[in-house]
Amino acid sequence: MALHLIRHGETAWSRARRHTGCTDVVLTLAGEQQAREVGRRLAGVPIVAVWTSPALRARRTAELAALGPDPRVLDALREFDYGQYEGLTTQAIRDQRPGWALWRDGCAGGESPVEVLARAGRALAAIRAESPAGDVAIVSHGHFLRALAVAYLGLPIAAAAGFVVDVASITILGEEHGFPAVRLWNLSEASVPDGRPAPSDRSR
């Protein structure tokens, strides 16, 4: 089974870098176009199942990407519960709590990193148990997809700090010689503007 992790398209809050957990913001027009582009990039991939977070921004991304089967909503794919930090930027949180780091400290009144990792494990178990063999698409959120990836790889949750997931990005998790592996990470307009592999630059 290959897992195609897709972050939803742009919202007004993601553009402003505000932590967006339970607030049900919608895609911007640019975000809707990004969702369609995800579908174009995955055209020809035989997706056998599509799973999505219950959030409107994720469900709309799955709809516009039109990856194949009707998306199934899985509550465990929702974003990190930011508690008292909902709607705040990282800098605004650090103004209140100097040195704060999400993957170490979690969120006051919300989830801890360990709780999110456990939820990611449950999501993976449900998807594996209920999906047919083949390529599966998972449409979710930036921080949760990072937790999902480290759960899949068997890494501690602190490792999620080293993974970046842009809006409308595609990440592929699979196997190499029977071991969990990253096959593609964070393909997006931000990482590669025209969707083609970036040329290597050995001067840096």
mmCIF file of the C-alpha atoms, coordinates in Angstrom:
data_MODEL
# 
_entry.id   MODEL 
# 
loop_
_atom_site.group_PDB 
_atom_site.id 
_atom_site.type_symbol 
_atom_site.label_atom_id 
_atom_site.label_alt_id 
_atom_site.label_comp_id 
_atom_site.label_asym_id 
_atom_site.label_entity_id 
_atom_site.label_seq_id 
_atom_site.pdbx_PDB_ins_code 
_atom_site.Cartn_x 
_atom_site.Cartn_y 
_atom_site.Cartn_z 
_atom_site.occupancy 
_atom_site.B_iso_or_equiv 
_atom_site.pdbx_formal_charge 
_atom_site.auth_seq_id 
_atom_site.auth_comp_id 
_atom_site.auth_asym_id 
_atom_site.auth_atom_id 
_atom_site.pdbx_PDB_model_num 
ATOM 1   C CA . MET A 1 1   ? 0.000   0.000  0.000   1.00 0.00 ? 1   MET A CA 1 
ATOM 2   C CA . ALA A 1 2   ? 1.308   3.460  -0.958  1.00 0.00 ? 2   ALA A CA 1 
ATOM 3   C CA . LEU A 1 3   ? -0.079  6.421  0.956   1.00 0.00 ? 3   LEU A CA 1 
ATOM 4   C CA . HIS A 1 4   ? -0.421  9.736  -0.883  1.00 0.00 ? 4   HIS A CA 1 
ATOM 5   C CA . LEU A 1 5   ? -0.599  12.425 1.799   1.00 0.00 ? 5   LEU A CA 1 
ATOM 6   C CA . ILE A 1 6   ? -2.217  15.635 0.586   1.00 0.00 ? 6   ILE A CA 1 
ATOM 7   C CA . ARG A 1 7   ? -2.439  18.848 2.551   1.00 0.00 ? 7   ARG A CA 1 
ATOM 8   C CA . HIS A 1 8   ? -5.510  20.944 1.801   1.00 0.00 ? 8   HIS A CA 1 
ATOM 9   C CA . GLY A 1 9   ? -5.250  24.049 -0.359  1.00 0.00 ? 9   GLY A CA 1 
ATOM 10  C CA . GLU A 1 10  ? -4.687  27.589 0.853   1.00 0.00 ? 10  GLU A CA 1 
ATOM 11  C CA . THR A 1 11  ? -7.050  29.276 3.305   1.00 0.00 ? 11  THR A CA 1 
ATOM 12  C CA . ALA A 1 12  ? -6.958  32.864 4.559   1.00 0.00 ? 12  ALA A CA 1 
ATOM 13  C CA . TRP A 1 13  ? -5.607  31.569 7.867   1.00 0.00 ? 13  TRP A CA 1 
ATOM 14  C CA . SER A 1 14  ? -2.896  29.389 6.328   1.00 0.00 ? 14  SER A CA 1 
ATOM 15  C CA . ARG A 1 15  ? -1.796  32.349 4.217   1.00 0.00 ? 15  ARG A CA 1 
ATOM 16  C CA . ALA A 1 16  ? -1.496  34.417 7.429   1.00 0.00 ? 16  ALA A CA 1 
ATOM 17  C CA . ARG A 1 17  ? 0.298   31.483 9.151   1.00 0.00 ? 17  ARG A CA 1 
ATOM 18  C CA . ARG A 1 18  ? -2.362  31.260 11.868  1.00 0.00 ? 18  ARG A CA 1 
ATOM 19  C CA . HIS A 1 19  ? -2.762  27.925 13.642  1.00 0.00 ? 19  HIS A CA 1 
ATOM 20  C CA . THR A 1 20  ? -5.975  26.451 12.301  1.00 0.00 ? 20  THR A CA 1 
ATOM 21  C CA . GLY A 1 21  ? -7.320  23.458 14.156  1.00 0.00 ? 21  GLY A CA 1 
ATOM 22  C CA . CYS A 1 22  ? -11.064 23.182 14.759  1.00 0.00 ? 22  CYS A CA 1 
ATOM 23  C CA . THR A 1 23  ? -11.996 26.501 13.091  1.00 0.00 ? 23  THR A CA 1 
ATOM 24  C CA . ASP A 1 24  ? -13.752 25.522 9.874   1.00 0.00 ? 24  ASP A CA 1 
ATOM 25  C CA . VAL A 1 25  ? -12.284 28.019 7.428   1.00 0.00 ? 25  VAL A CA 1 
ATOM 26  C CA . VAL A 1 26  ? -12.817 27.555 3.692   1.00 0.00 ? 26  VAL A CA 1 
ATOM 27  C CA . LEU A 1 27  ? -10.386 27.502 0.793   1.00 0.00 ? 27  LEU A CA 1 
ATOM 28  C CA . THR A 1 28  ? -9.474  30.734 -0.930  1.00 0.00 ? 28  THR A CA 1 
ATOM 29  C CA . LEU A 1 29  ? -9.888  30.909 -4.697  1.00 0.00 ? 29  LEU A CA 1 
ATOM 30  C CA . ALA A 1 30  ? -6.167  30.198 -4.964  1.00 0.00 ? 30  ALA A CA 1 
ATOM 31  C CA . GLY A 1 31  ? -6.648  27.219 -2.653  1.00 0.00 ? 31  GLY A CA 1 
ATOM 32  C CA . GLU A 1 32  ? -9.369  25.815 -4.881  1.00 0.00 ? 32  GLU A CA 1 
ATOM 33  C CA . GLN A 1 33  ? -7.091  26.089 -7.893  1.00 0.00 ? 33  GLN A CA 1 
ATOM 34  C CA . GLN A 1 34  ? -4.311  24.379 -5.935  1.00 0.00 ? 34  GLN A CA 1 
ATOM 35  C CA . ALA A 1 35  ? -6.682  21.511 -5.139  1.00 0.00 ? 35  ALA A CA 1 
ATOM 36  C CA . ARG A 1 36  ? -7.431  21.043 -8.825  1.00 0.00 ? 36  ARG A CA 1 
ATOM 37  C CA . GLU A 1 37  ? -3.679  21.056 -9.509  1.00 0.00 ? 37  GLU A CA 1 
ATOM 38  C CA . VAL A 1 38  ? -3.218  18.232 -7.001  1.00 0.00 ? 38  VAL A CA 1 
ATOM 39  C CA . GLY A 1 39  ? -5.684  16.218 -9.050  1.00 0.00 ? 39  GLY A CA 1 
ATOM 40  C CA . ARG A 1 40  ? -3.754  17.011 -12.231 1.00 0.00 ? 40  ARG A CA 1 
ATOM 41  C CA . ARG A 1 41  ? -0.454  15.929 -10.674 1.00 0.00 ? 41  ARG A CA 1 
ATOM 42  C CA . LEU A 1 42  ? -1.953  12.638 -9.544  1.00 0.00 ? 42  LEU A CA 1 
ATOM 43  C CA . ALA A 1 43  ? -3.798  11.946 -12.797 1.00 0.00 ? 43  ALA A CA 1 
ATOM 44  C CA . GLY A 1 44  ? -3.124  8.385  -13.866 1.00 0.00 ? 44  GLY A CA 1 
ATOM 45  C CA . VAL A 1 45  ? -2.335  7.131  -10.363 1.00 0.00 ? 45  VAL A CA 1 
ATOM 46  C CA . PRO A 1 46  ? -4.769  4.265  -9.637  1.00 0.00 ? 46  PRO A CA 1 
ATOM 47  C CA . ILE A 1 47  ? -6.116  5.553  -6.326  1.00 0.00 ? 47  ILE A CA 1 
ATOM 48  C CA . VAL A 1 48  ? -8.248  2.830  -4.734  1.00 0.00 ? 48  VAL A CA 1 
ATOM 49  C CA . ALA A 1 49  ? -9.477  4.809  -1.698  1.00 0.00 ? 49  ALA A CA 1 
ATOM 50  C CA . VAL A 1 50  ? -9.630  8.444  -0.601  1.00 0.00 ? 50  VAL A CA 1 
ATOM 51  C CA . TRP A 1 51  ? -9.783  9.438  3.059   1.00 0.00 ? 51  TRP A CA 1 
ATOM 52  C CA . THR A 1 52  ? -10.279 12.966 4.334   1.00 0.00 ? 52  THR A CA 1 
ATOM 53  C CA . SER A 1 53  ? -10.393 14.990 7.519   1.00 0.00 ? 53  SER A CA 1 
ATOM 54  C CA . PRO A 1 54  ? -13.904 16.200 8.414   1.00 0.00 ? 54  PRO A CA 1 
ATOM 55  C CA . ALA A 1 55  ? -12.831 19.854 8.016   1.00 0.00 ? 55  ALA A CA 1 
ATOM 56  C CA . LEU A 1 56  ? -14.402 21.747 5.121   1.00 0.00 ? 56  LEU A CA 1 
ATOM 57  C CA . ARG A 1 57  ? -11.020 22.801 3.742   1.00 0.00 ? 57  ARG A CA 1 
ATOM 58  C CA . ALA A 1 58  ? -9.906  19.173 3.495   1.00 0.00 ? 58  ALA A CA 1 
ATOM 59  C CA . ARG A 1 59  ? -13.186 17.836 2.115   1.00 0.00 ? 59  ARG A CA 1 
ATOM 60  C CA . ARG A 1 60  ? -13.304 20.575 -0.526  1.00 0.00 ? 60  ARG A CA 1 
ATOM 61  C CA . THR A 1 61  ? -9.714  19.811 -1.541  1.00 0.00 ? 61  THR A CA 1 
ATOM 62  C CA . ALA A 1 62  ? -10.595 16.135 -1.948  1.00 0.00 ? 62  ALA A CA 1 
ATOM 63  C CA . GLU A 1 63  ? -13.665 17.043 -3.987  1.00 0.00 ? 63  GLU A CA 1 
ATOM 64  C CA . LEU A 1 64  ? -11.831 19.391 -6.353  1.00 0.00 ? 64  LEU A CA 1 
ATOM 65  C CA . ALA A 1 65  ? -8.850  17.053 -6.760  1.00 0.00 ? 65  ALA A CA 1 
ATOM 66  C CA . ALA A 1 66  ? -11.291 14.352 -7.960  1.00 0.00 ? 66  ALA A CA 1 
ATOM 67  C CA . LEU A 1 67  ? -8.860  11.540 -7.278  1.00 0.00 ? 67  LEU A CA 1 
ATOM 68  C CA . GLY A 1 68  ? -11.262 8.683  -7.956  1.00 0.00 ? 68  GLY A CA 1 
ATOM 69  C CA . PRO A 1 69  ? -13.422 6.982  -5.336  1.00 0.00 ? 69  PRO A CA 1 
ATOM 70  C CA . ASP A 1 70  ? -15.796 9.074  -3.222  1.00 0.00 ? 70  ASP A CA 1 
ATOM 71  C CA . PRO A 1 71  ? -13.853 10.384 -0.202  1.00 0.00 ? 71  PRO A CA 1 
ATOM 72  C CA . ARG A 1 72  ? -14.506 8.787  3.171   1.00 0.00 ? 72  ARG A CA 1 
ATOM 73  C CA . VAL A 1 73  ? -14.382 11.075 6.213   1.00 0.00 ? 73  VAL A CA 1 
ATOM 74  C CA . LEU A 1 74  ? -12.245 9.903  9.128   1.00 0.00 ? 74  LEU A CA 1 
ATOM 75  C CA . ASP A 1 75  ? -12.407 12.009 12.282  1.00 0.00 ? 75  ASP A CA 1 
ATOM 76  C CA . ALA A 1 76  ? -8.928  10.886 13.363  1.00 0.00 ? 76  ALA A CA 1 
ATOM 77  C CA . LEU A 1 77  ? -7.470  12.833 10.401  1.00 0.00 ? 77  LEU A CA 1 
ATOM 78  C CA . ARG A 1 78  ? -8.460  16.197 11.898  1.00 0.00 ? 78  ARG A CA 1 
ATOM 79  C CA . GLU A 1 79  ? -5.772  18.782 12.625  1.00 0.00 ? 79  GLU A CA 1 
ATOM 80  C CA . PHE A 1 80  ? -3.846  19.220 15.885  1.00 0.00 ? 80  PHE A CA 1 
ATOM 81  C CA . ASP A 1 81  ? -6.122  20.667 18.590  1.00 0.00 ? 81  ASP A CA 1 
ATOM 82  C CA . TYR A 1 82  ? -4.386  23.958 19.329  1.00 0.00 ? 82  TYR A CA 1 
ATOM 83  C CA . GLY A 1 83  ? -6.557  24.806 22.336  1.00 0.00 ? 83  GLY A CA 1 
ATOM 84  C CA . GLN A 1 84  ? -5.806  28.318 23.565  1.00 0.00 ? 84  GLN A CA 1 
ATOM 85  C CA . TYR A 1 85  ? -3.449  28.870 20.614  1.00 0.00 ? 85  TYR A CA 1 
ATOM 86  C CA . GLU A 1 86  ? -6.151  28.491 17.960  1.00 0.00 ? 86  GLU A CA 1 
ATOM 87  C CA . GLY A 1 87  ? -5.902  31.305 15.416  1.00 0.00 ? 87  GLY A CA 1 
ATOM 88  C CA . LEU A 1 88  ? -2.541  32.568 16.685  1.00 0.00 ? 88  LEU A CA 1 
ATOM 89  C CA . THR A 1 89  ? 0.733   32.701 14.792  1.00 0.00 ? 89  THR A CA 1 
ATOM 90  C CA . THR A 1 90  ? 3.854   31.081 16.241  1.00 0.00 ? 90  THR A CA 1 
ATOM 91  C CA . GLN A 1 91  ? 5.262   34.525 17.037  1.00 0.00 ? 91  GLN A CA 1 
ATOM 92  C CA . ALA A 1 92  ? 2.088   35.525 18.902  1.00 0.00 ? 92  ALA A CA 1 
ATOM 93  C CA . ILE A 1 93  ? 2.281   32.326 20.955  1.00 0.00 ? 93  ILE A CA 1 
ATOM 94  C CA . ARG A 1 94  ? 5.950   32.937 21.753  1.00 0.00 ? 94  ARG A CA 1 
ATOM 95  C CA . ASP A 1 95  ? 5.114   36.470 22.862  1.00 0.00 ? 95  ASP A CA 1 
ATOM 96  C CA . GLN A 1 96  ? 3.003   34.787 25.560  1.00 0.00 ? 96  GLN A CA 1 
ATOM 97  C CA . ARG A 1 97  ? 5.271   31.768 26.090  1.00 0.00 ? 97  ARG A CA 1 
ATOM 98  C CA . PRO A 1 98  ? 8.906   32.457 25.124  1.00 0.00 ? 98  PRO A CA 1 
ATOM 99  C CA . GLY A 1 99  ? 10.696  29.547 23.486  1.00 0.00 ? 99  GLY A CA 1 
ATOM 100 C CA . TRP A 1 100 ? 7.497   27.606 22.797  1.00 0.00 ? 100 TRP A CA 1 
ATOM 101 C CA . ALA A 1 101 ? 7.826   24.700 20.338  1.00 0.00 ? 101 ALA A CA 1 
ATOM 102 C CA . LEU A 1 102 ? 4.747   22.794 19.176  1.00 0.00 ? 102 LEU A CA 1 
ATOM 103 C CA . TRP A 1 103 ? 6.366   19.351 18.918  1.00 0.00 ? 103 TRP A CA 1 
ATOM 104 C CA . ARG A 1 104 ? 7.892   19.614 22.383  1.00 0.00 ? 104 ARG A CA 1 
ATOM 105 C CA . ASP A 1 105 ? 5.374   21.643 24.367  1.00 0.00 ? 105 ASP A CA 1 
ATOM 106 C CA . GLY A 1 106 ? 1.990   20.983 22.761  1.00 0.00 ? 106 GLY A CA 1 
ATOM 107 C CA . CYS A 1 107 ? -0.888  23.409 23.226  1.00 0.00 ? 107 CYS A CA 1 
ATOM 108 C CA . ALA A 1 108 ? -2.397  24.813 26.399  1.00 0.00 ? 108 ALA A CA 1 
ATOM 109 C CA . GLY A 1 109 ? -5.963  23.560 26.572  1.00 0.00 ? 109 GLY A CA 1 
ATOM 110 C CA . GLY A 1 110 ? -5.415  21.405 23.474  1.00 0.00 ? 110 GLY A CA 1 
ATOM 111 C CA . GLU A 1 111 ? -3.497  18.275 22.498  1.00 0.00 ? 111 GLU A CA 1 
ATOM 112 C CA . SER A 1 112 ? -0.024  17.171 23.431  1.00 0.00 ? 112 SER A CA 1 
ATOM 113 C CA . PRO A 1 113 ? 2.357   15.894 20.752  1.00 0.00 ? 113 PRO A CA 1 
ATOM 114 C CA . VAL A 1 114 ? 2.140   12.371 22.207  1.00 0.00 ? 114 VAL A CA 1 
ATOM 115 C CA . GLU A 1 115 ? -1.665  12.457 21.948  1.00 0.00 ? 115 GLU A CA 1 
ATOM 116 C CA . VAL A 1 116 ? -1.466  13.516 18.305  1.00 0.00 ? 116 VAL A CA 1 
ATOM 117 C CA . LEU A 1 117 ? 1.022   10.736 17.545  1.00 0.00 ? 117 LEU A CA 1 
ATOM 118 C CA . ALA A 1 118 ? -1.327  8.190  19.112  1.00 0.00 ? 118 ALA A CA 1 
ATOM 119 C CA . ARG A 1 119 ? -4.218  9.527  17.029  1.00 0.00 ? 119 ARG A CA 1 
ATOM 120 C CA . ALA A 1 120 ? -2.084  9.285  13.899  1.00 0.00 ? 120 ALA A CA 1 
ATOM 121 C CA . GLY A 1 121 ? -1.387  5.650  14.726  1.00 0.00 ? 121 GLY A CA 1 
ATOM 122 C CA . ARG A 1 122 ? -5.110  4.973  15.076  1.00 0.00 ? 122 ARG A CA 1 
ATOM 123 C CA . ALA A 1 123 ? -5.796  6.683  11.751  1.00 0.00 ? 123 ALA A CA 1 
ATOM 124 C CA . LEU A 1 124 ? -3.183  4.555  10.000  1.00 0.00 ? 124 LEU A CA 1 
ATOM 125 C CA . ALA A 1 125 ? -4.612  1.371  11.519  1.00 0.00 ? 125 ALA A CA 1 
ATOM 126 C CA . ALA A 1 126 ? -8.145  2.236  10.390  1.00 0.00 ? 126 ALA A CA 1 
ATOM 127 C CA . ILE A 1 127 ? -7.027  3.138  6.858   1.00 0.00 ? 127 ILE A CA 1 
ATOM 128 C CA . ARG A 1 128 ? -4.988  -0.047 6.494   1.00 0.00 ? 128 ARG A CA 1 
ATOM 129 C CA . ALA A 1 129 ? -7.841  -2.174 7.790   1.00 0.00 ? 129 ALA A CA 1 
ATOM 130 C CA . GLU A 1 130 ? -10.571 -0.625 5.648   1.00 0.00 ? 130 GLU A CA 1 
ATOM 131 C CA . SER A 1 131 ? -8.815  0.177  2.351   1.00 0.00 ? 131 SER A CA 1 
ATOM 132 C CA . PRO A 1 132 ? -8.273  -2.275 -0.498  1.00 0.00 ? 132 PRO A CA 1 
ATOM 133 C CA . ALA A 1 133 ? -4.704  -3.015 -1.532  1.00 0.00 ? 133 ALA A CA 1 
ATOM 134 C CA . GLY A 1 134 ? -3.212  -0.278 -3.687  1.00 0.00 ? 134 GLY A CA 1 
ATOM 135 C CA . ASP A 1 135 ? -2.607  3.469  -3.680  1.00 0.00 ? 135 ASP A CA 1 
ATOM 136 C CA . VAL A 1 136 ? -4.552  5.411  -1.056  1.00 0.00 ? 136 VAL A CA 1 
ATOM 137 C CA . ALA A 1 137 ? -4.995  9.204  -0.836  1.00 0.00 ? 137 ALA A CA 1 
ATOM 138 C CA . ILE A 1 138 ? -5.249  10.936 2.539   1.00 0.00 ? 138 ILE A CA 1 
ATOM 139 C CA . VAL A 1 139 ? -6.340  14.589 2.593   1.00 0.00 ? 139 VAL A CA 1 
ATOM 140 C CA . SER A 1 140 ? -5.579  16.295 5.870   1.00 0.00 ? 140 SER A CA 1 
ATOM 141 C CA . HIS A 1 141 ? -3.624  19.121 7.496   1.00 0.00 ? 141 HIS A CA 1 
ATOM 142 C CA . GLY A 1 142 ? -0.057  20.337 7.771   1.00 0.00 ? 142 GLY A CA 1 
ATOM 143 C CA . HIS A 1 143 ? 0.818   19.437 11.334  1.00 0.00 ? 143 HIS A CA 1 
ATOM 144 C CA . PHE A 1 144 ? -1.253  16.272 11.442  1.00 0.00 ? 144 PHE A CA 1 
ATOM 145 C CA . LEU A 1 145 ? 0.319   14.929 8.259   1.00 0.00 ? 145 LEU A CA 1 
ATOM 146 C CA . ARG A 1 146 ? 3.735   15.420 9.825   1.00 0.00 ? 146 ARG A CA 1 
ATOM 147 C CA . ALA A 1 147 ? 2.590   13.339 12.806  1.00 0.00 ? 147 ALA A CA 1 
ATOM 148 C CA . LEU A 1 148 ? 1.143   10.736 10.438  1.00 0.00 ? 148 LEU A CA 1 
ATOM 149 C CA . ALA A 1 149 ? 4.447   10.450 8.600   1.00 0.00 ? 149 ALA A CA 1 
ATOM 150 C CA . VAL A 1 150 ? 6.521   9.926  11.741  1.00 0.00 ? 150 VAL A CA 1 
ATOM 151 C CA . ALA A 1 151 ? 3.970   7.381  13.005  1.00 0.00 ? 151 ALA A CA 1 
ATOM 152 C CA . TYR A 1 152 ? 4.267   5.519  9.710   1.00 0.00 ? 152 TYR A CA 1 
ATOM 153 C CA . LEU A 1 153 ? 8.078   5.595  9.889   1.00 0.00 ? 153 LEU A CA 1 
ATOM 154 C CA . GLY A 1 154 ? 8.160   4.565  13.559  1.00 0.00 ? 154 GLY A CA 1 
ATOM 155 C CA . LEU A 1 155 ? 9.920   7.753  14.662  1.00 0.00 ? 155 LEU A CA 1 
ATOM 156 C CA . PRO A 1 156 ? 9.409   9.723  17.910  1.00 0.00 ? 156 PRO A CA 1 
ATOM 157 C CA . ILE A 1 157 ? 6.996   12.613 17.610  1.00 0.00 ? 157 ILE A CA 1 
ATOM 158 C CA . ALA A 1 158 ? 9.807   15.156 18.124  1.00 0.00 ? 158 ALA A CA 1 
ATOM 159 C CA . ALA A 1 159 ? 11.055  14.175 14.653  1.00 0.00 ? 159 ALA A CA 1 
ATOM 160 C CA . ALA A 1 160 ? 8.009   15.891 13.142  1.00 0.00 ? 160 ALA A CA 1 
ATOM 161 C CA . ALA A 1 161 ? 9.743   19.213 13.708  1.00 0.00 ? 161 ALA A CA 1 
ATOM 162 C CA . GLY A 1 162 ? 12.094  18.300 10.863  1.00 0.00 ? 162 GLY A CA 1 
ATOM 163 C CA . PHE A 1 163 ? 9.397   17.768 8.241   1.00 0.00 ? 163 PHE A CA 1 
ATOM 164 C CA . VAL A 1 164 ? 7.735   20.601 6.310   1.00 0.00 ? 164 VAL A CA 1 
ATOM 165 C CA . VAL A 1 165 ? 4.340   20.224 4.613   1.00 0.00 ? 165 VAL A CA 1 
ATOM 166 C CA . ASP A 1 166 ? 3.209   23.081 2.356   1.00 0.00 ? 166 ASP A CA 1 
ATOM 167 C CA . VAL A 1 167 ? -0.396  23.758 1.354   1.00 0.00 ? 167 VAL A CA 1 
ATOM 168 C CA . ALA A 1 168 ? -1.648  21.547 -1.488  1.00 0.00 ? 168 ALA A CA 1 
ATOM 169 C CA . SER A 1 169 ? 1.477   19.404 -1.270  1.00 0.00 ? 169 SER A CA 1 
ATOM 170 C CA . ILE A 1 170 ? 1.828   15.721 -2.094  1.00 0.00 ? 170 ILE A CA 1 
ATOM 171 C CA . THR A 1 171 ? 3.908   13.304 -0.034  1.00 0.00 ? 171 THR A CA 1 
ATOM 172 C CA . ILE A 1 172 ? 4.140   9.590  -0.796  1.00 0.00 ? 172 ILE A CA 1 
ATOM 173 C CA . LEU A 1 173 ? 4.886   6.984  1.845   1.00 0.00 ? 173 LEU A CA 1 
ATOM 174 C CA . GLY A 1 174 ? 5.641   3.426  0.815   1.00 0.00 ? 174 GLY A CA 1 
ATOM 175 C CA . GLU A 1 175 ? 8.236   0.733  1.434   1.00 0.00 ? 175 GLU A CA 1 
ATOM 176 C CA . GLU A 1 176 ? 11.818  -0.102 0.533   1.00 0.00 ? 176 GLU A CA 1 
ATOM 177 C CA . HIS A 1 177 ? 12.877  -3.729 0.996   1.00 0.00 ? 177 HIS A CA 1 
ATOM 178 C CA . GLY A 1 178 ? 9.990   -4.274 3.373   1.00 0.00 ? 178 GLY A CA 1 
ATOM 179 C CA . PHE A 1 179 ? 10.674  -1.221 5.535   1.00 0.00 ? 179 PHE A CA 1 
ATOM 180 C CA . PRO A 1 180 ? 8.548   1.970  5.725   1.00 0.00 ? 180 PRO A CA 1 
ATOM 181 C CA . ALA A 1 181 ? 10.043  4.660  3.501   1.00 0.00 ? 181 ALA A CA 1 
ATOM 182 C CA . VAL A 1 182 ? 9.426   8.139  2.123   1.00 0.00 ? 182 VAL A CA 1 
ATOM 183 C CA . ARG A 1 183 ? 9.063   7.881  -1.667  1.00 0.00 ? 183 ARG A CA 1 
ATOM 184 C CA . LEU A 1 184 ? 8.318   11.597 -2.240  1.00 0.00 ? 184 LEU A CA 1 
ATOM 185 C CA . TRP A 1 185 ? 8.159   14.519 0.164   1.00 0.00 ? 185 TRP A CA 1 
ATOM 186 C CA . ASN A 1 186 ? 6.256   17.803 -0.083  1.00 0.00 ? 186 ASN A CA 1 
ATOM 187 C CA . LEU A 1 187 ? 5.807   18.246 -3.828  1.00 0.00 ? 187 LEU A CA 1 
ATOM 188 C CA . SER A 1 188 ? 4.011   21.585 -4.144  1.00 0.00 ? 188 SER A CA 1 
ATOM 189 C CA . GLU A 1 189 ? 3.949   24.897 -5.953  1.00 0.00 ? 189 GLU A CA 1 
ATOM 190 C CA . ALA A 1 190 ? 6.097   26.296 -3.139  1.00 0.00 ? 190 ALA A CA 1 
ATOM 191 C CA . SER A 1 191 ? 8.734   23.575 -3.374  1.00 0.00 ? 191 SER A CA 1 
ATOM 192 C CA . VAL A 1 192 ? 8.698   23.123 -7.163  1.00 0.00 ? 192 VAL A CA 1 
ATOM 193 C CA . PRO A 1 193 ? 6.695   25.855 -8.940  1.00 0.00 ? 193 PRO A CA 1 
ATOM 194 C CA . ASP A 1 194 ? 5.944   23.988 -12.168 1.00 0.00 ? 194 ASP A CA 1 
ATOM 195 C CA . GLY A 1 195 ? 5.607   20.533 -10.595 1.00 0.00 ? 195 GLY A CA 1 
ATOM 196 C CA . ARG A 1 196 ? 8.792   19.160 -12.171 1.00 0.00 ? 196 ARG A CA 1 
ATOM 197 C CA . PRO A 1 197 ? 11.788  17.937 -10.180 1.00 0.00 ? 197 PRO A CA 1 
ATOM 198 C CA . ALA A 1 198 ? 14.067  20.788 -9.213  1.00 0.00 ? 198 ALA A CA 1 
ATOM 199 C CA . PRO A 1 199 ? 17.535  20.703 -10.832 1.00 0.00 ? 199 PRO A CA 1 
ATOM 200 C CA . SER A 1 200 ? 20.380  19.919 -8.469  1.00 0.00 ? 200 SER A CA 1 
ATOM 201 C CA . ASP A 1 201 ? 22.608  22.804 -7.483  1.00 0.00 ? 201 ASP A CA 1 
ATOM 202 C CA . ARG A 1 202 ? 26.015  21.573 -6.380  1.00 0.00 ? 202 ARG A CA 1 
ATOM 203 C CA . SER A 1 203 ? 27.281  25.118 -5.820  1.00 0.00 ? 203 SER A CA 1 
ATOM 204 C CA . ARG A 1 204 ? 25.557  25.280 -2.423  1.00 0.00 ? 204 ARG A CA 1 
# 
